[in-house]
Amino acid sequence: MTFTFLHPMKSPTPATLFLLAISLFLSSCGDRDSSTEGDGTTIVSPPPPAQAAPTNAVTLPPTGQITTSASTPSSPSTRQLTPEEQSRVINQMMTQMADRQAKALNNASVKVNGAWYYDGYSTLSPNPASEIPARMVAIDLTVQGHTPDFDPDDIEIVDGLTMVSYASDPHITFLKGTEEIIEKPQEIPMAPHATRMLLIYAFPKSSPKFTLVYWGQKLLKTPMTFEASGWGLPFPEKAE
């Protein structure tokens, strides 16, 4: 780029002014990055169009981080479930679980090893405020061929004559044999292997016979009676 300097004491000739204008024009054409207005404001020219990145180039996030995630971003169509939708999903799951539990004894065998009036240790006791006098009873039961969805808490004790249910959720103790208690949970047989347990309930004193029901399914062919006595769980030792 060539500049023409004017002598301060001599006025420029028309030819000189013409040459100076040509030089400034050529100078501005050769430098397109920026220009300066007469008031000192810098005008930045727009950048050239971006070239397409090579197909093997790695695109970094705009945050300045140099690591990129390998996870696939969520689809724009995904969203959080509404409370109503969550409730429907939970209800559906509960229904499916209940259906599996209800069918857990469909192909199983159930055997009562003994039943008696009970006076040993239990976490349950008759309700003194109940209008129906009750006493504790124990049933030694073996189940085999059940599925892992079997829940012994759901076994109801039912009056063998009136078919009135007197609740489920017995006090349950798993057994190795008669009066042989399983102390460690990992020793409890897994389904479908034979599983023996002691079920303890409160039952009306005036009801001589009982039967057992699991999710509406009768577990005994005919109602049974209780023996006058039997063995009991040991009472916990009191701390001294």
N, C-alpha and C positions, 0 to 999 in steps of 0.2 A: 504494500500500500504506500502510495507516494503523496507527501504533503507539500504544498507550496506556501512558503513563508513570505509575508508581505513586509515591506520596509515600512516602519512606523511613520516616516516623514513623507512618504510618497503615496498618492492615491492610486488604487489599482486601476488598470486599464480595462476596458470591456473584454478584451481578449483574455486577460488574466482571470477575471471573474468567471468567464466561461470555462476555462480550464479547471478552476477550483470546483465548480459545480459538477463537472464530469468526474473529477477525482472522488468527491464525496459520494456521488451516485454509485460508482464502481465499488467503493469501500463498503457501502451498505449492502450491496448485493452479495459480496463475498462473505459477510458475517451475519447469519440469520438467527443466531441463538438468542440474542437480546438486543434491544435498542433503548436509547435514552431520550425521553422527551426533553423539551427545553427547560422544564421546571425541575429536572433531576429525577423524575419518576422512571423506574426501570420497567420496561414492558418485555415480559418473557414470552418468547414464541412457543407455540405448542410443540410438544415433543414429537418426533417422527413416529409413525405407526409401529406398534409392537409386533415383532416377528413371532411366529408360532414356535412354541417350545419343542425341542426334539421329543420324539415319542418315548425315549428312555430317560427323560429328565424327571427329577424328583421335585414335586411341588411342596414347598414348605408352608406351614401355617402363617397367617398374617401377624401372629403375635410376636414373632422374632425368635421363637423357640426353634432349636435345630433338630429336635426329635419329632417324629410323626407317629401317630397311633396306627396300629395295624387293624384295629377293630372297624367293622363296617358301621357307618353312621345309621342312626335310627331312621326308619322310613318316615317321611313327612306325614303319612296317614295315621301313624300310631298316636295314642292319646291315653290319658288316665281314665280308668273306669269310674263312672258316677257311683254315688252311694247305693242307688237302686240297683245298678248292674252288679256291684260287688255283693249285695245281698242275694241276688238271684244266683250268682256263681256259688256262694257259700251254701245256700239251700240245696242246690243241685249236688254239690259234693257230699253234704250230709245225707241226702236221700240215697246216693249211690253207696255210701258207707253203711247205712242202715240196711240196705238191701243185701249187701255182702254178709253182714252180721246175721241177718235173719236166715240166710241160707247155709250158715256155717255148720249146722248139724243135720243137713238134709240126708247125707249118706253116712252118718255116724251111728255108733252103737252107744247106748247109755245103760249103765248097770248100777243099781243101788246095792252097795255092799252091806248096808245096815242103816237103821234109823231109830233114834231113841230120844226120850226126854232128857234134856241136857242141863247139867248143873256145874259144868266146868267154867273155865275162863272164857270170856268173850268181850269184844268191844261193843257189843249190842246188849240191850236189856229191854224188858217189856216197858211200855209206856204206862206209868201209873195213872195218868189222866184219861186213859182210854176207857170207853164204855164197855169194851169187850175184854174180859179177863184173859190174859195170855201168859204163856210160859215159853221158855226157850226149848228149841228142839234142834237136833243135829242129824245130818244126813251124810253118810259116807258114799261118795259117788265116783264112778269111773267113766270117763268119756274117751272114745277112740274113733278115729276116722274123721275127725272134725277138720276144719280149715283154720288157718292162722287168724281169721276174722272172728272166731268164736270168742265171746265175752261171757264168762261165767257170772258176772255181775247181773246179767239180764235174765238169769233163771228165777222164775217166780215160784213161790210155794202157794198152792191153791187147795182150798177145802175140797176133799175128794167127793163129797156128797152134794154140796151146794154150788161148787165150782166158783166160789168167790175167791179172788186173789188177795193174798195178804202180803203183797209187796215182793220186790226183788232186792238186789244189793245185800246179799247175806255177808256175814263174816266168813271169809274164805281162807283156808289153810291148805296148802298143797302137801300131799303125802307120798311117801315111798311105799308104805304098807300100813297095816293096822297099828295105830299109835306111833308110827314112824313119820316124823315131821321133816319136810325138806327145809333146811335152814338157809341154803344159798339159792338165790333166784336163778343162777345159771344152771342149776341142777333140775329145774322144772322141765319135763319132757316137752319137746316141740311138736306141734301138730304135724302129721295126724297120729302120732304115737299116743299110746294109752296114757291118759293124764288122770291121776286120782286126787280127789280133793274132799275136804270136810266143809260142808255148808251149814252155817248156824243161823237160824231165824227165830223171831218171835212168832208164836202161832197160838190161835185160840185154844184155851183149855177144853172147851166143849166140843172141839172137832176131833173125832177119833181117827179120821183117815185124811190122807193128803195125796196130792199128785204134784208133778212139776211141769211147768210150761215155759217154753223158750220162744219168744216172738210169735205167740199164738199156736205154737206146735207142742202137742202133748209129748212128753218124754217117757211116760210110763204107760204100759198097756192097761193096767188096772190100778186103782188107788191102793195105797199101802197104809199100814198102821205103824205106830211107834212102839218100840220096846220100852219097858219101864225105866231102864237105865242103860248106861254105856260108859265108855271112857271119855275123858275130857282133856282139854288143853291145860298145861300147867299155868298157874298164876305167876305173873312176873315177880321176881324177887324184889323186895323193898330195899331201897338203898339205906344203909345204916348211917 
